[in-house]
Amino acid sequence: MEIKISPHSKFEDAMGLTVGTLFVALAVLMFRQAGLATGGTTGVAFLIYYSTGWPLGWVLFAINLPFYIFGWTALGHAFTFKTFAAVAQLSLFIEWIPTMLTMSTLSPVFAAILGGLLTGTGILIIIRHGASLGGVTIVAIYMQKRHGWRAGAVQMAIDGVILVVAFGLLEPVKIAISLVGAAAINLVIGVNHKNGRYFGA
């Protein structure tokens, strides 16, 4: 029996991108509060933030700009536009949420696990609405679509390289805890984002 695919409406896409980026923003703020790092372009933004003190949200927005060129040609105009919107929302949430929410006590291990699960879930929602959070995720989705490589595995490999670079800025114990967070992120994506398992659009 053939399964009929029903595309998401524009409202559903907007809601999905907003919820997904909100989850990720909360996770990013937990990582920052606990002094942790993460992977992807967010991880690169963290390295710049820890080195310079520049606003994390705006750094994240800026370093994603070159990846939109690749996304536009490799993954389509709609995907790239939605990705731009998602990254812009994420950047705004990172700068805006601390004006309404503060965390006085936060275990780094708890932050890594819960933040990782929130990030993985947020990214999954965003992917299922035809977008990404830019950078590494664009490359990971492209490799899955073009070569059949698991998006979670591709992202985990790149994230590992970024966290190795972080050794120059963070204590080894914080890097080890950050790896737990990266594993949680990619576990959620790897288990739930497989070809043929989801039929939404």
Residue pairs with C-beta under 8 A, 6 or more apart in sequence:
3 199
5 199
5 200
5 201
6 200
6 201
7 201
8 16
8 129
8 130
8 200
8 201
12 129
13 82
13 129
13 130
13 131
16 125
16 126
16 128
16 129
17 82
17 85
17 86
17 89
17 126
17 129
17 131
18 89
19 122
19 125
20 86
20 121
20 122
20 123
20 124
20 125
20 126
20 129
21 86
21 89
21 90
21 93
21 122
21 126
21 133
22 93
22 122
23 118
23 119
23 121
23 122
23 125
24 42
24 90
24 118
24 119
24 122
24 123
24 126
24 133
25 90
25 93
25 94
25 97
26 97
26 115
26 118
27 114
27 115
27 116
27 118
27 119
27 122
28 38
28 42
28 56
28 90
28 94
28 115
28 119
29 94
29 97
29 98
29 101
29 103
30 103
30 106
30 111
30 114
30 115
30 118
31 37
31 38
31 46
31 111
31 112
31 115
31 178
31 181
32 46
32 49
32 56
33 103
33 106
33 111
34 106
34 107
34 108
34 111
34 112
34 115
34 177
35 108
35 170
35 174
36 108
36 111
36 112
36 115
36 170
36 174
36 177
36 178
36 181
37 43
37 46
37 47
37 50
37 162
37 163
37 166
37 169
37 170
37 174
37 175
37 178
38 46
38 115
38 119
38 159
38 163
38 178
38 181
38 182
38 185
39 136
39 155
39 156
39 158
39 159
39 160
39 162
39 163
39 182
39 185
40 133
40 135
40 136
40 137
40 155
40 158
40 159
40 162
41 60
41 63
41 64
41 67
41 133
41 134
41 135
41 136
42 60
42 133
42 135
43 159
43 162
43 163
43 166
44 63
44 135
44 162
45 56
45 59
45 60
45 63
46 56
46 166
47 162
47 165
47 166
47 169
48 54
48 59
48 63
49 55
49 56
49 59
50 169
50 170
51 169
55 95
56 94
56 95
57 90
57 91
57 92
57 93
57 94
57 95
58 91
58 95
60 87
60 90
60 91
60 94
61 87
61 88
61 91
63 135
64 87
64 133
64 134
64 135
67 134
67 135
67 138
67 139
68 80
68 83
68 84
68 134
70 138
70 139
70 142
71 79
71 80
71 83
71 132
71 134
71 138
72 80
74 138
74 142
75 138
75 141
75 142
75 145
78 130
79 130
79 131
79 132
82 129
82 130
82 131
83 131
83 132
83 133
83 134
83 138
84 134
85 131
86 126
86 131
86 132
86 133
86 134
87 133
87 134
90 133
108 174
108 177
109 177
109 180
111 181
112 177
112 178
112 180
112 181
112 184
113 180
113 181
113 184
115 181
115 184
116 180
116 181
116 182
116 183
116 184
116 185
116 187
116 188
117 184
117 185
117 188
119 181
119 184
119 185
119 188
120 184
120 185
120 186
120 187
120 188
120 189
121 188
123 132
123 133
123 137
123 185
123 188
123 189
124 188
124 189
124 192
124 193
126 132
126 133
127 137
127 141
127 151
127 189
127 193
128 198
128 200
130 201
132 138
132 141
136 155
136 158
136 159
137 151
137 155
139 154
139 158
140 151
140 152
140 154
140 155
140 158
141 151
143 149
143 151
143 154
144 150
144 151
144 154
144 193
144 195
148 195
150 190
150 194
151 189
151 190
151 193
152 186
152 187
152 189
152 190
152 191
152 193
153 186
153 190
155 185
155 186
155 189
156 182
156 183
156 186
156 190
159 182
159 185
159 186
160 179
160 182
163 175
163 178
163 179
163 182
166 175
166 178
167 175
170 178
192 198
